[in-house]
Amino acid sequence: QVQVVESGGGLVQAGGSLRLSCTASGPTFSNNAMGWFRQAPGKEREFVAAIKWRDRTTYYANSVKGRFTISRDNAKNTVFLQMNSLKPEDTAVYYCALDRLSRVVIIPTPDAYEYWGQGTQVTVSS
């Protein structure tokens, strides 16, 4: 049974930084992607960034490219999302999720991901 747990959300002023963590437990993962998604009130869940477990391939949404960095510590089964230069429009519940398959490419849509965390709130004040 795979479990995914996020942490690190909070309240920050615009221009500030936060680091989110996501730890996965359960069966070992081949080269599955671990992704971050976010959902603001009244909006659909959207892709933020993802990293493949073994080969470090990363993929970012255009809206966060250059501001957010995804990384992972395989020894701790943990993925990090470093968020810099935060904007009020980054306010959302952030979810971590594990792709159900080990794919050649990263799929930036929620339906490819089977195991989800409970979410962590990120609020950016103006």
N, C-alpha and C positions, 0 to 999 in steps of 0.2 A: 504494500500500500504506500503510494507516494504522498508525501505531505509537503506543502510549500507554505512558508511563513515569512511575511514581510515585517519590516520594522524601520523606523527612522523618520517617519513623517512629522509634520509640525507646522508651526506658524513662523513665517519669515517675511521680512520686508522686501519689496522689489529691489532687485540687484544683489540680493543675498544668495546664500548657498545652502543646500541640504544634501545629505547622502542617505540613500535608501539601501537597505540590505534585504536579501532574499535567500533563505536557507532551505534547501530541499533535502528531504530524508526519504529513505526507502531503497528500492533497487538502484544499482549503479546505472549511469546513463552513457550510452555510446557517444554519439555526437549530436544529441538532441539540442535544440535551441532553448534557451531560457529567455523569455521576453518580459518586458514591462509594457503595460497598457495603462491608460487612465480614462476616467469617466467623470465629466463635469455634470452638474445637475441639468437635466433636460436634454442632455446630449448623448450620442452613442459612444460606446467604448472605442477608443482609438489607440492605435499602435504608437509606442514611443521609441523603443529600442530593443534589440535582442543580441544575444551572443551565443555562439555554438559552444557546446560544452568542452570539446576536445581541441578544435583547431583555432579557436579565438576569432573566428569570423564574426564581424559585427555589422549591424545595419541600423540606421537611424531614420526616424521621421524627419522630413525637411524642417519642420517647425522647431526641432530641438538640436539640429546639427550645429556643431561648434559651441554649444552651451552645455550639453549633457555628455557624459562619458560612461559607458558600460564596461564593466570588467568582472573577472571572476577569480575565485580562489578555490581551485578544485579540491585541495586538501581539506577544506572546510565545507565543501558543497555549497558555497555561497556566491551569489552574484551581487554586485554593487551597482548603483546608479548614482553617480556624482552629478548633481544639478547645480550649475553656476548661472549667474546673471538671470536669476529667476524673474518672471514677469507675472502680473496678476492673472493673465490668461493661462498660466500653468496650474492654476488652482484646480484641484480635482482629487478624487480618490485614485490612488495608484495601486495597480494590481501586478503581481508577479505570476508568471505562468510558465509551465513546461510543455514544450511540444510533445505530442504523443509519439512522434516518429523521429528517427535520425535521418534527416533529409540532406540533399546536396545543397539546397539553398534555404535561406531563412524566409519563412512565410509571414508577412506582416498583418495577418488578419486573425481575429480571436478564435475562429472556428478550427484553426489548426492546433490549438493548445487545449490539452485535456485537464491538466492539474493546475488549479488556481488557488492562490492565497486569499485571505479574507479582506485584503485591501488596507491601505494606510492613507490617512488624509494629509494632503499637502495644501496649505493655504498661503497665498502670497498677497500681502497687503500693499496697496499703492501709497 
